[in-house]
Each structure stands twice: as C-alpha cells, then as structure tokens.
Amino acid sequence: MKLIVPFLSLLLCAAGPASAMYRCAAPGGAVSFQDAPCPEGAGQQILHAAPKPPVAGTAAPVDNRSVAERISAGQEVSDRTNRKLQVERKLLPDAKAALKAQRQQCDQKLAGITDQLDSAAGRRPGAERETLLESQANTRKDCEMQGGQLADKVETLRAECAALGCSGG
C-alpha cells in the first residue's frame, strides 16, 4: 500500500496540465486523489503538477479537460471502435447472409409450387388448382415482407458502417 499511494500521486500529477490535484484523507483513514477540493471534514493536501517543459520549436496543445473527461473521451473512442468492428466483421456479414438464405429459400418454395401447378395442369380439379395458386400468392407475399425487413436491416447496418468509417459495406 505504501508504494501505491506515491505511484498514484505521480500518475495523477502527470495526467493533466499544471492544475491542482487534491489528496483527501477521510476520517476513517482512506486516501483518495481528485482534481476537485476534498469534501468537508476530510484532510486535504494540495498537490501541484509541474507543467511539462516544452520541446524547442513546438507548442504543445493544452488539454484543459479533467482527468474524468479525458477518460470518458477515451472510452467513447473505444466504444466506437468496438462497434465498428462488430458491425463490420459480424453484424453486416450475418445480415447479408440471412438475406441471401431467405431469398434462396423463397425461390425454392415458389419453384416447388410452380412445379405442382405445371404437373397438375389438366389433372387437378379447379379447387385444388385454386388452392395452389393461393399458396403461391401467399408465399410471394410472405417472402417479399421478410425479404424487405432483412434488406432494411442490411441497409441500416451499411449506413452505420459508413458512418463509423468501415473499410467496406
């Protein structure tokens, strides 16, 4: 524990520009470091971070955000990168494959019904033929609805992928 406290102190001091850091000692003895004054009743020690020396000929940008803001910004970048990889490598290829499989399945169902209609021409009573024609129409309708939903999903993922800067879509 004795090694952790100085290390954290150095880490927090080096994390930001020349702003004050506070070492807070709670009444129970717990120690914390933060970039805002300690709560009332806690022992407070102000730690000043020395500004980093500039490199000759360059002006280093100053990041005036708090440590928490910088961590949050880093987390947002990480989340965006993870989502990009998820969409690019898994979700979009899976959606495209599902759409292709659905189209093939529909084509097979419709071909089977068409074969039944062709083979039954003249040999099946009118009611049976009407049933096959109705089945064919319902299958087309269902296939168009399911295919439309899957195509919409693919397009939504393509748009998201483009917004995330994916290499392909």
Residue pairs with C-beta under 8 A, 6 or more apart in sequence:
5 31
8 33
9 21
9 23
9 33
9 47
12 21
12 33
12 35
12 47
12 67
13 21
13 47
13 48
13 49
13 50
14 49
15 67
15 70
16 35
16 49
16 63
16 66
16 67
16 70
17 49
17 51
17 62
17 63
17 64
18 48
18 49
18 50
18 51
19 35
19 49
20 35
20 46
20 47
20 48
20 49
21 33
21 34
21 35
21 46
21 47
21 48
21 49
22 33
22 34
22 35
22 36
22 37
22 38
22 44
22 45
22 46
22 47
23 31
23 32
23 33
23 44
23 45
23 46
23 47
24 31
24 32
24 33
24 34
24 38
24 39
24 42
24 43
24 44
25 31
25 42
25 43
25 44
25 45
26 32
26 42
27 41
27 42
33 47
35 66
35 67
35 68
37 44
38 44
52 60
54 60
63 70
65 73
80 164
83 164
84 161
84 164
84 165
84 166
87 157
87 160
87 161
87 164
87 166
88 161
88 164
88 166
88 167
88 168
91 157
92 154
92 157
92 158
92 161
92 166
92 169
95 150
95 153
95 154
95 157
96 154
98 150
99 147
99 150
99 151
99 153
99 154
102 143
102 146
102 147
102 150
103 143
103 147
106 139
106 142
106 143
106 146
106 147
109 139
109 143
110 136
110 139
110 140
110 143
113 132
113 135
113 136
113 139
114 136
116 132
117 129
117 132
117 133
117 136
120 128
120 129
120 132
124 132
158 169
161 168
161 169
162 169
